[in-house]
Amino acid sequence: MKSISAQSLIVSFISLMVFWYIMSGFFDITHTLMGVISVGIVMAINYKLKANSYFEGETDVIKDIRLFYAPWYFGWLIVQIVISGVHVAKILLSPSLPIKTSMVKFKVNFPNPHCKMILGNSITLTPGTLTVDIRGDEFIVHAISPVSFEGIASDEMPQQVLKLFTNEMYPVVSDFEVIYTKEELS
């Protein structure tokens, strides 16, 4: 059983309250009190989940993350989502529908399991890509076109995730290969 830091509890409470305000749209005392009660219940229910370790080397992610870099990462990710969305829209609106799907496999060298979780979710959030499987350090990703996985192949997205946890930079992606393309399946 791992301990949960006060910093983690405070950041979780503030994040959930911000989400409550965004979703409710009300800032009066009654709604704020309902938000505090709701957030308290959610945090109490999730306490047992956060107190257990599910992966080897798992630590309290809030203590590991470089919080001052997080807004930069989220801004960068939103830009990538928009760029990928425009790329997918061009493919879908093109009369010839130039979809060239492929599956790619690669390994990552990250300092903790949270990096892998964030990378997998970031890949899935960007239109045109989907994290299909993560086993140990190996990822399998489906892409709608070769342009969709360029950020992974060039190590750009994994490097951005790494910056969330350390300022020591090193190559993250290795053994990158295209498993199969649409043409190989036909």
Secondary structure, 3 states (H helix, E strand, C coil): CCCCCHHHHHHHHHHHHHHHHHHHCCCCHHHHHHHHHHHHHHHHHHHHHHHCCCCCCCCCHHHHCCCCCHHHHHHHHHHHHHHHHHHHHHHHHCCCCCCCCEEEEEEECCCCHHHHHHHHHHHHHCCCEEEEEEECCEEEEEECCHHHHHHHHCCHHHHHHHHCCCCCCCCCEEEEEEEEEHHHHC
